[in-house]
Amino acid sequence: MAAKKPAATGKQTIRRSSADTSKGFTAEERAAMKDRVREMKAEARASRDKAQGESDVLAAIAKMHDASRAMAKRLHEIIKAGAPGLSPKTWYGMPAYAAADGKIVCFFRPAEKFKDRYGTFGFNDKARLDDGNMWPTSFALTKLTAAEEQRIIALVKKAVGR
């Protein structure tokens, strides 16, 4: 007589071999996701004001390596001056700037965040950078000179519709 199968409970057990985990997220990616979960929990507990967001961004900048820290500080100044309506906040542990509805418009990802060779200044879909059928949404940054600063100022102003 054949053995009976246990009744289905609707729950599945997924077993992963060590080979499966090697193709998963990197330690840096897991850390960024944990940062984002902490940020979302903090936002859910209390509505965050600009002052709290500013201190969170400055704390994130302080943790960066020297070259990234210098660029992030300058970007923070540029964005605050060029788009005062944006609110600073962290996003996946990175400095970011949100519109009044809380959606991220632009962000800075330091090179060391994911062991890249350059930092990234990027825009999310909230940014109004549309230019035909295709346009850039992120830029590699190895150094901030006056030329890059002027371009970033123009992009941020365009992104917020100014």
N, C-alpha and C positions, 0 to 999 in steps of 0.2 A: 504494500500500500504506500502511495506517495505521501510525503510529508506535506502538511498544509502550510501555505504561506500566511504570515501574519496579516491582519487586516490593515489596509492603507490608512494612515492617520493624517495624510495631507502634508506631513513634514518630510523634508528630504535632508539627508545627511550628506554633506559634500566633504569628501576626503581629498586632501591635496598631498601630493608627494613633494618631496624636497625639490624635484625638478620643476614643478609648477611654480613654486615661490620664487625661483631664480628669474622668472620672466615677469614678475610683478613690478610693483612700484619701487623706485630707489628709496634709500633712506631720506634723501633730500625731498623727494615728492611726498613721502609720508609725513615728514615734518611740516611741510607747507600745508598739507590737508589738516593736520592737527591744529596748526595756527589758525586756519580758517574756521574750524569748529569752535575754538575758543572765542574768536571774534563774533561769530554768530550767536553764541550763548550770551556774551556780554551785551550785544545789541538787543537780544530778547528780554534780558532782565530789566533794562532801563533804556529809554531813548537816549542816544549819545549826542551830546552837544559838540559844537566846534572845538571847544577848549579841550575836551577829553580826547577827541580825534587828533588834535594837534599834538598833545603829549604822547599819544600812542605812536604817531608818525616819528616824532623826534626820538623816542626810545628805540624804534626800529632802525632809524638812521645811525644812532649811536653804536649799535651792535655790528655795523658793517665794517669791512676792511677799509683802510685809509683812502684808497683811490675811489672806491664806490661811495664812501661816506662824504667825501668832498663834492662829488657830482650830485648826490642825493640832497645835500644841504642847499646847493645852488639851485637845483631844480625846484625844491620846496619854495625858495624865495621867488623864483621866476613865476611859478604857478600861482602863488598867493597874490602877487602883484598883477599878473596878467588876467587872472580870472578869480576875483575875490568872491564870487558867488559859489565857487566849489568848496566843499568841505573836506579837509584832510582826514583820512582814516587809514587804517591798515587793511590790507587785503591779501590773504595768504601770507601774512607776515611782512608784506612789502608796503612801502609808502604808496598811497593811492589818493585820488581826489574825486569826490562824488558830487553829483548834481543834487538839487533840493529833494528829489525823490529817493535819494540814497544809492542810486545806481552809479557805479564807477565809470568815470569818463576817461581818466588817464592814470597811469601807474609807472613806477620805476622798479625794474627787477635788477638787483645788483648781480654782477658777474658770478660772485661766489655762491649765490643762492642755489644754482644747479650746476656749479662747476663749469660755467661757460667762460669763454675767453673775452667776452665783452658784456657790458651792462645793456639793458634794453629799456627804452622809453616807449611805452605803447599806449594805444587807445582801445577802448571797448566800443561796442556798437552804439552806445549812447552818444558818442562823439559825432558831430555833424561834419565829417570830413569828405563826404561823398563827392566824387569827381568822375562822372561818367560811369562806366561799368566796372572799373577796377581802380583801387587806390591803396596806398600803403597804410597799415595800421600800427606798425611797430618799427623802431629804428635802433640799430646797434649804436652804442655809445662807448667809445674808448677814451674820449677826452671832451671836455666842454670848453670851447673857445667862444669868443664873441659871435662868430658866425653861426655856430650851433645854437647858442642862446637866442639869437634873433629868429632863427627858423622855428625853434620850440615855442617862443612867444607867439609867433604868427599862427602856428598849428593849434595851440591851446585856445587862442582867441577864436579861431575858426570852429574848433570843436564845440565851443559853448555858444556859438552863433553871434559873436561880437564882431 
